Each structure stands twice: as structure tokens, then as C-alpha cells.
Amino acid sequence: MSVSPYRPARLLRAFLAGLAGVAALGLLLPAGMRMPVEGASRNDWHPKSFWYEPWGASGVHKGIDIFAPHGRRVVAAVPGIVVYRGHLPRGGHVVAVLGPKWRIHYHAHLADAHAPSRLVRQGTMLGAVGASGNAAGKAPHLHYAVVSLLPLPWRYSSGTQGWKKMFFLDPGALLEDARPQAATVPPR
């Protein structure tokens, strides 16, 4: 039995079409967000902290710090897939969720991370506010960053690490329309 020389090409075209469909679907999903810290509002972070410099070893602060009491619930701002849950030297206990529009939602300095290792719905508990990693000894907060996997070249700047601005989005601006969520009392 011989294999037609056209069959591999047809399979490759079908695979590429499917891949393009998945990529387009990721871009078309609505990205409505909710506040990732229960009970927090815009008053709980400084609006100019995104891309603030100088900022420690990283040079530029590529997210916002949402301050809240230690142990306050941190939830998924968007539905997505948990792509990392673990410990990093600077971030401490972290959870990264791949959400709509091919954006990674990075949650750092958690007291603990109990995100499931799978799909999460918006509002699924990811962990609790803490001060792990390089936030040890500081006020408890969630470092929240949003990273686009697709470059956004119009955001490039000639400033410090300006090329990285093509990937990092201001979470504070994205959360402007997000509804604050009431804090829930943790079970005793």
C-alpha cells in the first residue's frame, strides 16, 4: 500500500487551519475582568505604580500591588488555564493563568497558592494575599501583572526596558471597569 504524496500536505494544511482557529478563538474571547482580590477597590493600589522605576532588581515595576489584609482571598480575574503554580525566588508563591486574548495573568507574593492545576472559572480561588518572595517583611499585597503573549508593537517606547512594554499591560487600566467583589469571611 503506497501513501499518496498529497496526504501529508493535506494533513499539514488541516493542522495549520486548526491552529489558526484556536489562535483566533483565543483573541475573540471576551476579556471581562473582575478584581483579583476580594473586597479590594481602586483605592487599594497606587495608579502610577505600573512601569514605575527604579524598582529593585527588576528595574521597572511591571504590575500593580493590590494591598489587602494577610490571608484575603485571591481569585481568578478571568477564566483560563493555570499554566504555572509554584514558588519563584522574587515572586514567592505564584499562580499564572492563561486567559482570553492570549494574556497571562500573574499573581505573586501569595501566602499560599491553592489554584487547581487545570481550567479555572472567573472567581475561582487561586490563593491568599501574603508577602512571600521579595515582599517578605513588607505589607501583605498581591503583585498582579498581565502579560500579552502576542507583541503589541505600538506600545514600544525608548525608555527603560521600553521593548518590554509591547508585552506588559497596565492591570490597573484593565481593572477600571471591573466590579469590586465583596470579601468573604474565611471559614474557621
PyMOL commands that set and color helices and strands:
alter all, ss='L'
color gray80, all
select helices_A, chain A and resi 6-28+42-44+56-58+100-102+133-135+153-155+162-166+171-174
alter helices_A, ss='H'
color red, helices_A
select strands_A, chain A and resi 52-55+59-61+64-67+73-75+80-88+92-99+103-113+119-120+125-129+141-148+168-169
alter strands_A, ss='S'
color yellow, strands_A
deselect
rebuild
show_as cartoon
